[in-house]
């Protein structure tokens, strides 16, 4: 039970950060970056590469939008 509390707490922080204050300001660029991360990990990319790519996706979308 204790081993699962850390991932659950981290997931809660991510959801609260993505959905914004009072759940009204959804940042679609951050959601796209977060979606890129599991996709890259599923394709067996190393974790540092997947993290940098997720940040790059978010940054590129923020510059474009």
Biopython code that builds the backbone (N, CA, C, O; Angstrom):
import numpy as np
from Bio.PDB.StructureBuilder import StructureBuilder

atoms = [
    (1, "UNK", "N", (0.817, -1.185, 0.000)),
    (1, "UNK", "CA", (0.000, 0.000, 0.000)),
    (1, "UNK", "C", (0.867, 1.259, 0.000)),
    (1, "UNK", "O", (0.578, 2.211, -0.725)),
    (2, "UNK", "N", (1.910, 1.268, 0.795)),
    (2, "UNK", "CA", (2.782, 2.440, 0.870)),
    (2, "UNK", "C", (3.549, 2.618, -0.439)),
    (2, "UNK", "O", (3.802, 3.745, -0.863)),
    (3, "UNK", "N", (3.916, 1.518, -1.073)),
    (3, "UNK", "CA", (4.660, 1.611, -2.331)),
    (3, "UNK", "C", (3.825, 2.253, -3.432)),
    (3, "UNK", "O", (4.383, 2.867, -4.341)),
    (4, "UNK", "N", (2.517, 2.127, -3.371)),
    (4, "UNK", "CA", (1.653, 2.704, -4.402)),
    (4, "UNK", "C", (1.230, 4.132, -4.099)),
    (4, "UNK", "O", (0.623, 4.787, -4.947)),
    (5, "UNK", "N", (1.535, 4.620, -2.922)),
    (5, "UNK", "CA", (1.101, 5.972, -2.576)),
    (5, "UNK", "C", (1.906, 7.043, -3.316)),
    (5, "UNK", "O", (1.359, 8.090, -3.662)),
    (6, "UNK", "N", (3.182, 6.802, -3.559)),
    (6, "UNK", "CA", (4.000, 7.796, -4.264)),
    (6, "UNK", "C", (3.532, 8.006, -5.706)),
    (6, "UNK", "O", (3.368, 9.154, -6.119)),
    (7, "UNK", "N", (3.310, 6.942, -6.491)),
    (7, "UNK", "CA", (2.803, 7.180, -7.853)),
    (7, "UNK", "C", (1.413, 7.814, -7.866)),
    (7, "UNK", "O", (1.113, 8.626, -8.742)),
    (8, "UNK", "N", (0.574, 7.455, -6.914)),
    (8, "UNK", "CA", (-0.763, 8.053, -6.866)),
    (8, "UNK", "C", (-0.678, 9.540, -6.522)),
    (8, "UNK", "O", (-1.418, 10.349, -7.082)),
    (9, "UNK", "N", (0.207, 9.896, -5.618)),
    (9, "UNK", "CA", (0.386, 11.301, -5.256)),
    (9, "UNK", "C", (0.955, 12.091, -6.431)),
    (9, "UNK", "O", (0.515, 13.210, -6.693)),
    (10, "UNK", "N", (1.920, 11.524, -7.133)),
    (10, "UNK", "CA", (2.493, 12.181, -8.307)),
    (10, "UNK", "C", (1.442, 12.373, -9.394)),
    (10, "UNK", "O", (1.388, 13.428, -10.026)),
    (11, "UNK", "N", (0.613, 11.367, -9.613)),
    (11, "UNK", "CA", (-0.449, 11.497, -10.613)),
    (11, "UNK", "C", (-1.430, 12.601, -10.221)),
    (11, "UNK", "O", (-1.913, 13.339, -11.079)),
    (12, "UNK", "N", (-1.719, 12.711, -8.946)),
    (12, "UNK", "CA", (-2.601, 13.776, -8.477)),
    (12, "UNK", "C", (-2.006, 15.146, -8.711)),
    (12, "UNK", "O", (-2.713, 16.068, -9.117)),
    (13, "UNK", "N", (-0.707, 15.293, -8.459)),
    (13, "UNK", "CA", (-0.045, 16.571, -8.713)),
    (13, "UNK", "C", (-0.062, 16.921, -10.194)),
    (13, "UNK", "O", (-0.274, 18.079, -10.556)),
    (14, "UNK", "N", (0.159, 15.933, -11.050)),
    (14, "UNK", "CA", (0.160, 16.173, -12.491)),
    (14, "UNK", "C", (-1.228, 16.600, -12.962)),
    (14, "UNK", "O", (-1.355, 17.536, -13.751)),
    (15, "UNK", "N", (-2.261, 15.921, -12.485)),
    (15, "UNK", "CA", (-3.623, 16.285, -12.880)),
    (15, "UNK", "C", (-3.954, 17.701, -12.421)),
    (15, "UNK", "O", (-4.544, 18.477, -13.173)),
    (16, "UNK", "N", (-3.581, 18.037, -11.199)),
    (16, "UNK", "CA", (-3.861, 19.384, -10.688)),
    (16, "UNK", "C", (-3.080, 20.445, -11.463)),
    (16, "UNK", "O", (-3.593, 21.540, -11.692)),
    (17, "UNK", "N", (-1.853, 20.137, -11.868)),
    (17, "UNK", "CA", (-1.048, 21.100, -12.619)),
    (17, "UNK", "C", (-1.549, 21.267, -14.052)),
    (17, "UNK", "O", (-1.530, 22.372, -14.593)),
    (18, "UNK", "N", (-1.994, 20.182, -14.660)),
    (18, "UNK", "CA", (-2.447, 20.245, -16.044)),
    (18, "UNK", "C", (-3.782, 20.960, -16.148)),
    (18, "UNK", "O", (-3.973, 21.790, -17.038)),
    (19, "UNK", "N", (-4.689, 20.656, -15.269)),
    (19, "UNK", "CA", (-6.028, 21.219, -15.379)),
    (19, "UNK", "C", (-6.127, 22.629, -14.823)),
    (19, "UNK", "O", (-7.150, 23.289, -15.006)),
    (20, "UNK", "N", (-5.099, 23.101, -14.155)),
    (20, "UNK", "CA", (-5.041, 24.492, -13.747)),
    (20, "UNK", "C", (-5.859, 24.825, -12.514)),
    (20, "UNK", "O", (-6.530, 23.965, -11.944)),
    (21, "UNK", "N", (-5.792, 26.075, -12.117)),
    (21, "UNK", "CA", (-6.522, 26.506, -10.925)),
    (21, "UNK", "C", (-8.028, 26.448, -11.155)),
    (21, "UNK", "O", (-8.538, 26.898, -12.181)),
    (22, "UNK", "N", (-8.699, 25.902, -10.205)),
    (22, "UNK", "CA", (-10.160, 25.769, -10.244)),
    (22, "UNK", "C", (-10.648, 24.969, -11.447)),
    (22, "UNK", "O", (-11.817, 25.083, -11.816)),
    (23, "UNK", "N", (-9.803, 24.178, -12.058)),
    (23, "UNK", "CA", (-10.152, 23.279, -13.148)),
    (23, "UNK", "C", (-10.753, 24.025, -14.346)),
    (23, "UNK", "O", (-11.596, 23.468, -15.048)),
    (24, "UNK", "N", (-10.340, 25.264, -14.593)),
    (24, "UNK", "CA", (-10.908, 26.013, -15.711)),
    (24, "UNK", "C", (-9.907, 26.287, -16.824)),
    (24, "UNK", "O", (-10.312, 26.500, -17.967)),
    (25, "UNK", "N", (-8.629, 26.289, -16.527)),
    (25, "UNK", "CA", (-7.623, 26.661, -17.525)),
    (25, "UNK", "C", (-6.866, 25.423, -17.991)),
    (25, "UNK", "O", (-5.764, 25.156, -17.513)),
    (26, "UNK", "N", (-7.444, 24.670, -18.915)),
    (26, "UNK", "CA", (-6.797, 23.466, -19.429)),
    (26, "UNK", "C", (-5.752, 23.891, -20.454)),
    (26, "UNK", "O", (-6.064, 24.585, -21.421)),
    (27, "UNK", "N", (-4.505, 23.467, -20.232)),
    (27, "UNK", "CA", (-3.408, 23.804, -21.134)),
    (27, "UNK", "C", (-3.189, 22.635, -22.089)),
    (27, "UNK", "O", (-2.596, 21.623, -21.715)),
    (28, "UNK", "N", (-3.664, 22.777, -23.313)),
    (28, "UNK", "CA", (-3.595, 21.674, -24.279)),
    (28, "UNK", "C", (-2.169, 21.359, -24.699)),
    (28, "UNK", "O", (-1.877, 20.226, -25.081)),
    (29, "UNK", "N", (-1.272, 22.341, -24.636)),
    (29, "UNK", "CA", (0.115, 22.057, -25.012)),
    (29, "UNK", "C", (0.765, 21.130, -23.993)),
    (29, "UNK", "O", (1.554, 20.259, -24.359)),
    (30, "UNK", "N", (0.439, 21.313, -22.718)),
    (30, "UNK", "CA", (0.993, 20.436, -21.699)),
    (30, "UNK", "C", (0.412, 19.029, -21.809)),
    (30, "UNK", "O", (1.110, 18.043, -21.570)),
    (31, "UNK", "N", (-0.850, 18.941, -22.165)),
    (31, "UNK", "CA", (-1.470, 17.626, -22.344)),
    (31, "UNK", "C", (-0.814, 16.894, -23.510)),
    (31, "UNK", "O", (-0.613, 15.681, -23.443)),
    (32, "UNK", "N", (-0.479, 17.614, -24.575)),
    (32, "UNK", "CA", (0.202, 16.982, -25.714)),
    (32, "UNK", "C", (1.588, 16.487, -25.310)),
    (32, "UNK", "O", (2.002, 15.402, -25.720)),
    (33, "UNK", "N", (2.306, 17.273, -24.511)),
    (33, "UNK", "CA", (3.613, 16.833, -24.031)),
    (33, "UNK", "C", (3.508, 15.615, -23.129)),
    (33, "UNK", "O", (4.324, 14.697, -23.210)),
    (34, "UNK", "N", (2.496, 15.615, -22.267)),
    (34, "UNK", "CA", (2.293, 14.457, -21.403)),
    (34, "UNK", "C", (1.848, 13.234, -22.197)),
    (34, "UNK", "O", (2.136, 12.106, -21.797)),
    (35, "UNK", "N", (1.164, 13.431, -23.295)),
    (35, "UNK", "CA", (0.761, 12.306, -24.136)),
    (35, "UNK", "C", (1.950, 11.737, -24.910)),
    (35, "UNK", "O", (1.986, 10.544, -25.209)),
    (36, "UNK", "N", (2.910, 12.585, -25.230)),
    (36, "UNK", "CA", (4.089, 12.118, -25.967)),
    (36, "UNK", "C", (4.973, 11.224, -25.098)),
    (36, "UNK", "O", (5.620, 10.307, -25.604)),
    (37, "UNK", "N", (4.999, 11.487, -23.812)),
    (37, "UNK", "CA", (5.883, 10.728, -22.922)),
    (37, "UNK", "C", (5.562, 9.240, -22.874)),
    (37, "UNK", "O", (6.463, 8.437, -23.118)),
    (38, "UNK", "N", (4.327, 8.818, -22.573)),
    (38, "UNK", "CA", (4.075, 7.369, -22.556)),
    (38, "UNK", "C", (4.209, 6.727, -23.927)),
    (38, "UNK", "O", (4.562, 5.553, -24.037)),
    (39, "UNK", "N", (3.923, 7.506, -24.985)),
    (39, "UNK", "CA", (4.082, 6.969, -26.329)),
    (39, "UNK", "C", (5.542, 6.633, -26.606)),
    (39, "UNK", "O", (5.848, 5.571, -27.148)),
    (40, "UNK", "N", (6.441, 7.539, -26.235)),
    (40, "UNK", "CA", (7.867, 7.289, -26.443)),
    (40, "UNK", "C", (8.381, 6.170, -25.541)),
    (40, "UNK", "O", (9.220, 5.372, -25.959)),
    (41, "UNK", "N", (7.887, 6.109, -24.318)),
    (41, "UNK", "CA", (8.302, 5.029, -23.435)),
    (41, "UNK", "C", (7.779, 3.683, -23.930)),
    (41, "UNK", "O", (8.437, 2.657, -23.759)),
    (42, "UNK", "N", (6.600, 3.690, -24.539)),
    (42, "UNK", "CA", (6.053, 2.470, -25.115)),
    (42, "UNK", "C", (6.904, 1.996, -26.295)),
    (42, "UNK", "O", (7.035, 0.797, -26.539)),
    (43, "UNK", "N", (7.483, 2.965, -27.027)),
    (43, "UNK", "CA", (8.353, 2.622, -28.145)),
    (43, "UNK", "C", (9.785, 2.325, -27.697)),
    (43, "UNK", "O", (10.696, 2.218, -28.518)),
    (44, "UNK", "N", (9.965, 2.194, -26.381)),
    (44, "UNK", "CA", (11.228, 1.800, -25.743)),
    (44, "UNK", "C", (12.330, 2.848, -25.868)),
    (44, "UNK", "O", (13.507, 2.506, -25.980)),
    (45, "UNK", "N", (11.951, 4.109, -25.849)),
    (45, "UNK", "CA", (12.948, 5.183, -25.811)),
    (45, "UNK", "C", (13.480, 5.291, -24.383)),
    (45, "UNK", "O", (12.723, 5.080, -23.435)),
    (46, "UNK", "N", (14.741, 5.608, -24.210)),
    (46, "UNK", "CA", (15.267, 5.802, -22.856)),
    (46, "UNK", "C", (14.537, 6.957, -22.160)),
    (46, "UNK", "O", (14.091, 7.903, -22.809)),
    (47, "UNK", "N", (14.427, 6.865, -20.844)),
    (47, "UNK", "CA", (13.669, 7.859, -20.086)),
    (47, "UNK", "C", (14.174, 9.283, -20.298)),
    (47, "UNK", "O", (13.349, 10.171, -20.515)),
    (48, "UNK", "N", (15.495, 9.559, -20.248)),
    (48, "UNK", "CA", (15.935, 10.943, -20.486)),
    (48, "UNK", "C", (15.558, 11.452, -21.879)),
    (48, "UNK", "O", (15.202, 12.620, -22.037)),
    (49, "UNK", "N", (15.632, 10.598, -22.868)),
    (49, "UNK", "CA", (15.267, 10.996, -24.235)),
    (49, "UNK", "C", (13.773, 11.287, -24.309)),
    (49, "UNK", "O", (13.361, 12.259, -24.942)),
    (50, "UNK", "N", (12.963, 10.455, -23.667)),
    (50, "UNK", "CA", (11.511, 10.663, -23.679)),
    (50, "UNK", "C", (11.134, 11.952, -22.959)),
    (50, "UNK", "O", (10.242, 12.674, -23.403)),
    (51, "UNK", "N", (11.803, 12.243, -21.858)),
    (51, "UNK", "CA", (11.510, 13.471, -21.120)),
    (51, "UNK", "C", (11.867, 14.711, -21.932)),
    (51, "UNK", "O", (11.092, 15.666, -21.991)),
    (52, "UNK", "N", (13.040, 14.694, -22.555)),
    (52, "UNK", "CA", (13.458, 15.831, -23.377)),
    (52, "UNK", "C", (12.517, 15.994, -24.573)),
    (52, "UNK", "O", (12.181, 17.119, -24.945)),
    (53, "UNK", "N", (12.097, 14.900, -25.167)),
    (53, "UNK", "CA", (11.180, 14.985, -26.305)),
    (53, "UNK", "C", (9.817, 15.522, -25.875)),
    (53, "UNK", "O", (9.208, 16.299, -26.611)),
    (54, "UNK", "N", (9.333, 15.130, -24.717)),
    (54, "UNK", "CA", (8.050, 15.638, -24.222)),
    (54, "UNK", "C", (8.127, 17.139, -23.959)),
    (54, "UNK", "O", (7.189, 17.877, -24.261)),
    (55, "UNK", "N", (9.234, 17.581, -23.401)),
    (55, "UNK", "CA", (9.423, 19.023, -23.177)),
    (55, "UNK", "C", (9.521, 19.746, -24.518)),
    (55, "UNK", "O", (8.980, 20.841, -24.671)),
    (56, "UNK", "N", (10.200, 19.149, -25.481)),
    (56, "UNK", "CA", (10.331, 19.768, -26.803)),
    (56, "UNK", "C", (8.975, 19.874, -27.504)),
    (56, "UNK", "O", (8.694, 20.878, -28.159)),
    (57, "UNK", "N", (8.142, 18.851, -27.371)),
    (57, "UNK", "CA", (6.798, 18.896, -27.961)),
    (57, "UNK", "C", (5.996, 20.030, -27.341)),
    (57, "UNK", "O", (5.341, 20.794, -28.050)),
    (58, "UNK", "N", (6.048, 20.140, -26.018)),
    (58, "UNK", "CA", (5.313, 21.199, -25.332)),
    (58, "UNK", "C", (5.824, 22.576, -25.749)),
    (58, "UNK", "O", (5.029, 23.473, -26.034)),
    (59, "UNK", "N", (7.138, 22.747, -25.787)),
    (59, "UNK", "CA", (7.713, 24.039, -26.158)),
    (59, "UNK", "C", (7.389, 24.408, -27.605)),
    (59, "UNK", "O", (7.078, 25.563, -27.898)),
    (60, "UNK", "N", (7.463, 23.436, -28.501)),
    (60, "UNK", "CA", (7.161, 23.712, -29.896)),
    (60, "UNK", "C", (5.702, 24.108, -30.080)),
    (60, "UNK", "O", (5.393, 25.023, -30.844)),
    (61, "UNK", "N", (4.818, 23.426, -29.389)),
    (61, "UNK", "CA", (3.406, 23.787, -29.505)),
    (61, "UNK", "C", (3.117, 25.154, -28.900)),
    (61, "UNK", "O", (2.269, 25.889, -29.406)),
    (62, "UNK", "N", (3.800, 25.494, -27.839)),
    (62, "UNK", "CA", (3.582, 26.822, -27.226)),
    (62, "UNK", "C", (4.107, 27.932, -28.122)),
    (62, "UNK", "O", (3.544, 29.027, -28.135)),
    (63, "UNK", "N", (5.178, 27.674, -28.876)),
    (63, "UNK", "CA", (5.688, 28.677, -29.806)),
    (63, "UNK", "C", (4.761, 28.806, -31.013)),
    (63, "UNK", "O", (4.604, 29.897, -31.561)),
    (64, "UNK", "N", (4.147, 27.697, -31.429)),
    (64, "UNK", "CA", (3.305, 27.694, -32.603)),
    (64, "UNK", "C", (1.927, 28.270, -32.325)),
    (64, "UNK", "O", (1.347, 28.952, -33.171)),
    (65, "UNK", "N", (1.402, 27.991, -31.126)),
    (65, "UNK", "CA", (0.028, 28.420, -30.789)),
    (65, "UNK", "C", (0.012, 29.806, -30.280)),
    (65, "UNK", "O", (-1.051, 30.330, -29.949)),
]
sb = StructureBuilder()
sb.init_structure("model")
sb.init_model(0)
sb.init_chain("A")
sb.init_seg("    ")
for serial, (resi, resn, name, xyz) in enumerate(atoms, 1):
    if name == "N":
        sb.init_residue(resn, " ", resi, " ")
    sb.init_atom(name, np.array(xyz, "f"), 0.0, 1.0, " ", f" {name:<3s}", serial, name[0])
structure = sb.get_structure()
